[in-house]
């Protein structure tokens, strides 16, 4: 309770600022459903440019939410994206916070 005001102070729901950006939230949701997803397929599904995807992946890699694997497929260099355990937990927590906000339970 706030001092002398009779107000109940609820705990603050923490949204993850790294995941909260709409493209990153969609990216994490898509990538989470697969063991790994090829970069070009992810780019096409999100309908964004290579540079935009690269920027978002860099932010997610920096905090350890996704990892990238490079290799060759049919003689061409490819990159695959996978969500780490840390990223999966962060996504679950973020979605739970969004649900709490949307339901008015916070």
N, C-alpha and C positions, 0 to 999 in steps of 0.2 A: 504494500500500500504506500502511496506517496504520502510524505509527512504532512499530517493534519488536513489533507484534502479529501480523504475518503475515497481516493481513486485506487483501483486495483491495477497494478502494473503487470502486464502479461510478459512472458519471455519473448524476446525478439526472434522472429523466424528469420533464419539466415539463408538467403538465396546465394548460390555460388556465382560470383561475378564472372568467373571464367566460362562457365557453362551457360549463363543466362542470355547471352547474345543469341538471337533467334537462329542464326545459321549454325552456331555451335551446338545449340540444343537439338536441332534437327539432325546434325551430323552425328552427335553422340547417340541419339535414338536409332538411327539407321545402322551405324557401325556396331552397336551393342547387340543387334539381332543376329550377327554373323561372327564366326571365328575371326575372319578378316575380310575386308572389302577392298577391291582394287581401286586405286586413286581415280582413274577416269570414270569408273562406274559411279563412284561417290559424287564426283563433280557433276556428272550428267543428272543424277538423281536430285541433287540440290539445285540444279540449274544455275550454277555460278561459274565464274572464270577460274582458270588455273591459279592466277595470282591471288584471288580472293580465298580459294580453298587452301592454298599454301600458307597464307597469313593465319587463317584460323587453326590449321593443323599445328603450326609453329607454337601458337599460344597454348594449345592443349598438350603438346609434347613437353613444353617447358615445365608444366606442373605435374607431368607424369600421368596424365589421363589417357593418352593414346601412345602407341608406338608405331613406328614405320619400319617396314621391311622392304628392302630393294632387291630385285632379282631380274631374271630374264624370262620371258615367255614368248615363244615363237620367235626367238632371236631379237626381241625388242626389250629394252629396259622398262621395267614396271615397278610401281610402288604399291604396297599393300598396307592398309591401315587396320589396326586392331585396338580395341579398348582394353586398358589394363584393369586389374582388380580394383586399384585405387580409383580409376575413372568410373567403373561400374558402381562403386559405393557412392561416389560423389553425385552421379546421375540419380541414383535412387534417393539420396537425401534431398537433392534439388527438387525432384518431382514430388516428394512428400511435402516439402515446404510449399510448393505451388498449390497442391491439393488442399493443404490447410488454409492457405490464404483464400482460395476460391470457395471453400465451404464456410468461411467465416468463423472457423473454430479457433482463430488466433486473436 
